[in-house]
């Protein structure tokens, strides 16, 4: 299988690809483990000794930290010990990189704008702007706000670019990175709940801001305390409306994360069928099946990555429309 090239079991291969590159604090006394290299015990032990590490007798080199500090995680045990303040370096890197790519493409198209000889890129961007502007006009009717359409455009393309990374072959970037000393690397930012939750919370903060701005603070409190049953059912109103408020960021974050994580998992399961043994009939058959299934799933997955970006953008516009609606007590 694909895991054979790294000396891992298939379970370890899956766990490795689903682990982020995490940087965070570790306490003194924590034991860190690193994969050793070699085909026999002597070679593995020699490798650990060359790194000034102890050999655990199986497949890991290990060291015990003598002081508190910030480190890159080498396994799930490290991640669990780091706690809340750990940073997902790969998620931050690829999300910022793809956001920069989005800005670079659109800025370049704007600088080369031409009415007489528009480029194909310009025509495509104009088409997408018209499409998203039409979606916003058809959905956002509660008020006038010039921020909504640019925000919807940015969300759609940024999320789309992050989703498209799911179509990159699963070992194409992480394997070379591991050879260069990077222990983990997840290239699809939207398979990280931290990122989808951050996006959803950003939208939620804007929802609260425009709700209070549109209704006033007193009006906003009334909208969650007097609706839908009136003042005599205030506890029930608060319970229903608070659940509804919490559901907004949760639905945004979990829908995007769940769909992309599941898609990545299927790609990894298909990759596990590929064998590095090309001398046997079974090895050739597994390779052919893996390549065929990867292609079929990638074609189907194109619809998913586009659809999830559109849904995230559409729900954001819907929530902004709800935030701008005036509260009317019935």
C-alpha positions, 0 to 999 in steps of 0.5 A, a space after each residue: 500500500 501507499 503506506 509501505 513507502 514510509 514503513 507505516 501501517 495503513 492505520 498510521 498512514 491515515 493518522 499521519 495524513 489527518 494530523 496538522 503541523 502543530 506548533 505549541 508549548 510542551 512542559 518539562 518532563 514530556 516524552 517526545 517520540 520520533 520515527 526511526 529509520 532502518 530495516 533492523 534493530 541495530 540500524 534503528 538504534 544507530 539512527 537514534 543515537 546519531 540524533 542523540 536520542 534514545 531508542 524505544 526498542 520498536 520504531 521510535 526514537 524518544 527524548 524527555 524534555 528538560 524544560 518548558 518550551 515551544 515545539 513542533 508536534 511529532 505525534 498526537 500525544 504532543 498535540 494533546 499535551 500542547 492544549 488550546 494555544 497550539 497553532 496549526 501552522 499548515 492551515 495558517 500557511 495554506 489559507 493565507 497563501 490561497 487568500 494571497 493568490 485570490 488577491 493577486 489574481 483579482 488585482 492583476 485582472 483589475 490592473 489589466 482591465 480593458 473595454 476594447 480587448 478584455 482577456 479571458 480572465 477578465 471575462 471570467 471574473 466579470 461573469 462571476 461578479 455578475 453572478 454573485 451580485 445577482 445572488 446577493 440582490 435576490 437574497 439580501 433585500 432587508 436594507 442597503 449595505 455595500 459590504 455584502 456583495 464584496 464579502 460574498 465574492 471574497 468568501 466564495 473564492 477564498 473557500 473555493 480555492 481552499 476546497 480545490 486543494 482537496 483535489 491535489 493527490 494526497 501524497 504529492 506535497 506531504 511526502 516531499 515535505 516529510 523528506 525535508 524534515 516537516 513531520 506533518 502537512 495538511 494542505 486542505 485548510 477547510 479539513 481543519 475545524 479550527 479554520 472553518 470555525 474561525 470563518 463561521 465565527 467571523 460571520 457570526 460576529 458580523 451578524 451580531 454587529 449588524 443585528 444590533 446596528 439595525 435594530 438597536 441594542 434594545 431592539 435586538 434584546 427584544 428580538 430574542 426575548 419577545 419572539 416568537 411567543 410574546 412577552 408571556 413566554 419569555 423563558 421559552 423565547 430566550 431558549 429557542 432564540 439562543 439555540 437558533 443563534 448558536 446554530 448559525 455558526 455551528 452549521 456554517 463551520 460543521 457543514 464545510 468541515 464535515 464535507 471536506 474532511 469526508 472527501 479527504 478521508 475517501 481520497 486517503 482510503 483510495 490511496 491506501 489501495 495503491 501498492 508499491 509492489 508492481 511485480 505481482 498481478 495483485 499489485 498491478 490490479 490494486 494500482 489500476 483500481 486505485 487510480 481509476 477510483 481516484 479519478 472518478 472520485 476527483 471528478 465527482 468531488 469537483 461538484 462538492 468543492 464548488 457547492 460547499 463554497 457556494 453554500 457557505 457564501 449563500 448562508 452568509 448572505 442569508 444571515 446578513 439579510 436576517 441581521 438587517 431585518 427590523 424587529 416587529 413585535 406581533 
